[in-house]
């Protein structure tokens, strides 16, 4: 075999290997988004004793009964310029099918809305591994649905920089990043289908 032919063959094989590795890496990262996450749930012994604890530093949310974690999930919290407020609150409003009222983004779905302070709520939203919201708490879709049905109007919510479970149950939670996902068409997001799909635990193609 001539050296030039051998060189071309080696270059071709190298290119195939690089493309293959890139495809594998892309496939792996594409699976690490919030729509693949479905947290296990423990049924509370006393539903009225359920509380929600949010760690803004770890971006983790825990539904607890006493010291027992019933559900744990990654979330996204407010950016430095629009932080999620710390303190003790109560969920005083729940709305399964809710849309954003204000601009920018009026009409955008905020499914499984659980409001704890005027204009602040926990709801479904694209999750990032860093603070990325205007102050609300964005949750994976299946997490939001489960938490929505575990809490009631009056459920206490404690928000702090850390929570006791950050180093235990929180440490084992995956890092989710919806950043690489394509944006669903606005026609879909503004349609009633988005709420129909949410009940099935899905959104668009994800």
C-alpha positions in Angstrom: 0.0 0.0 0.0 1.4 3.4 -1.0 2.2 5.8 1.9 -0.2 8.4 0.6 -3.1 5.9 0.5 -2.2 4.7 4.0 -2.2 8.3 5.2 -5.6 8.9 3.7 -7.0 5.8 5.3 -5.7 6.7 8.7 -7.1 10.2 8.4 -10.5 8.8 7.4 -10.5 6.4 10.4 -9.5 9.2 12.7 -12.4 11.3 11.5 -14.9 8.5 12.0 -13.6 7.9 15.5 -13.9 11.6 16.4 -17.5 11.8 15.0 -18.4 8.6 16.9 -17.1 10.0 20.2 -18.9 13.3 19.6 -22.1 11.5 18.9 -21.8 9.4 22.1 -21.0 12.5 24.2 -23.9 14.4 22.7 -26.3 11.5 23.3 -25.1 11.2 26.9 -25.5 14.9 27.7 -28.9 15.0 25.9 -30.2 12.4 28.3 -29.2 14.5 31.3 -32.3 16.8 31.2 -35.2 17.3 33.6 -37.7 15.3 31.5 -35.8 12.1 32.3 -36.0 12.7 36.0 -38.8 11.0 37.9 -38.3 11.2 41.7 -39.4 8.3 43.9 -42.0 9.3 46.5 -42.9 8.0 50.0 -46.5 8.4 51.1 -46.8 10.5 54.2 -48.2 9.0 57.4 -50.0 12.3 58.1 -50.5 14.5 55.0 -51.1 17.5 57.2 -47.6 17.2 58.7 -45.9 17.5 55.2 -43.5 20.5 54.9 -41.3 21.7 52.0 -37.7 22.7 52.5 -35.7 24.5 49.8 -31.9 24.9 49.6 -31.0 27.8 47.3 -27.3 27.0 47.6 -27.6 23.4 46.5 -30.7 24.1 44.3 -32.5 21.1 45.9 -36.0 20.8 47.2 -37.2 18.3 49.8 -40.7 17.4 50.8 -40.5 16.1 54.3 -42.5 14.7 57.2 -40.6 15.3 60.4 -37.0 14.4 59.5 -38.0 11.9 56.8 -37.6 12.9 53.2 -40.6 11.9 51.1 -39.3 13.4 47.9 -36.1 15.1 46.8 -35.5 16.9 43.5 -33.1 19.3 41.8 -34.6 22.7 41.0 -33.5 26.1 39.6 -33.7 29.2 41.8 -33.4 32.9 41.3 -30.3 34.6 39.8 -28.2 37.0 41.9 -30.1 40.0 40.6 -33.5 38.4 41.2 -33.0 35.9 44.1 -35.5 33.5 45.5 -36.5 35.0 48.9 -35.4 33.2 52.1 -37.6 32.7 55.1 -40.7 30.9 56.3 -43.7 30.9 54.0 -46.9 29.0 53.4 -48.3 27.8 50.0 -51.4 29.9 49.8 -52.4 29.3 46.1 -52.3 26.2 43.8 -53.2 26.2 40.1 -52.5 23.2 37.9 -52.9 25.1 34.6 -51.4 28.6 35.0 -49.7 31.0 32.5 -47.4 33.9 33.1 -49.3 37.2 33.3 -46.6 39.7 32.9 -44.1 40.5 30.2 -41.7 39.4 29.0 -43.1 36.0 28.3 -46.8 36.6 29.0 -48.8 33.4 28.3 -45.9 31.1 29.0 -47.0 27.9 30.8 -46.1 27.7 34.5 -47.8 24.3 35.1 -48.4 23.1 38.6 -48.1 26.5 40.1 -47.7 26.7 43.9 -47.5 30.3 45.1 -45.9 31.2 48.4 -45.4 34.9 48.0 -47.1 37.4 45.6 -45.6 36.7 42.2 -43.3 33.9 43.6 -44.1 30.3 43.1 -42.8 26.8 42.6 -43.8 25.4 39.2 -42.7 23.4 36.2 -39.9 25.1 34.2 -36.7 24.3 32.3 -34.0 23.4 34.9 -30.4 24.6 34.8 -27.5 23.6 37.0 -27.1 27.2 38.1 -29.4 29.9 39.4 -31.4 31.1 36.4 -34.8 32.3 37.3 -36.4 35.7 38.1 -37.0 34.4 41.7 -39.5 31.5 41.2 -38.5 27.9 41.7 -38.4 25.9 38.5 -38.9 22.2 38.9 -38.7 19.1 36.6 -42.1 18.3 35.2 -42.6 15.0 37.0 -41.3 16.5 40.3 -43.7 19.5 40.0 -46.6 17.2 39.4 -45.8 15.0 42.4 -45.1 17.9 44.7 -48.3 19.6 43.6 -50.3 16.7 44.7 -48.4 16.2 48.0 -48.9 19.8 49.3 -52.0 21.7 50.1 -53.0 25.3 50.7 -51.3 26.1 54.0 -48.3 23.7 53.6 -45.2 25.3 55.3 -42.2 26.2 53.1 -38.8 27.0 54.5 -36.3 28.5 52.1 -32.6 28.9 53.2 -29.1 28.8 51.7 -28.7 25.2 53.0 -30.9 22.4 54.3 -29.9 19.4 56.5 -30.4 16.9 53.6 -28.0 18.6 51.2 -25.2 16.3 52.2 -27.3 13.1 52.2 -30.4 12.7 49.9 -29.4 15.9 48.0 -25.9 14.7 47.3 -27.2 11.7 45.4 -29.5 13.7 43.1 -28.4 14.1 39.5 -27.3 17.3 37.9 -29.9 18.3 35.3 -29.4 20.8 32.5 -32.1 21.6 30.0 -29.9 24.2 28.3 -29.0 22.0 25.3 -32.6 21.2 24.6 -34.3 22.9 21.6 -36.9 25.5 22.3 -40.5 24.1 21.8 -42.5 26.2 19.3 -44.4 29.1 20.9 -47.5 27.8 19.1 -47.2 24.7 21.1 -46.4 26.4 24.4 -49.4 28.7 24.0 -51.8 25.9 23.2 -53.9 23.8 25.5 -51.9 20.7 24.4 -49.1 21.8 26.8 -51.3 21.2 29.8 -52.7 17.9 28.3 -49.2 16.6 27.9 -48.1 17.8 31.4 -50.7 15.4 32.9 -49.0 12.6 31.1 -45.6 13.7 32.4 -44.3 15.0 29.0 -43.7 18.1 27.0 -43.4 18.4 23.3 -40.8 15.9 22.0 -39.0 15.4 25.3 
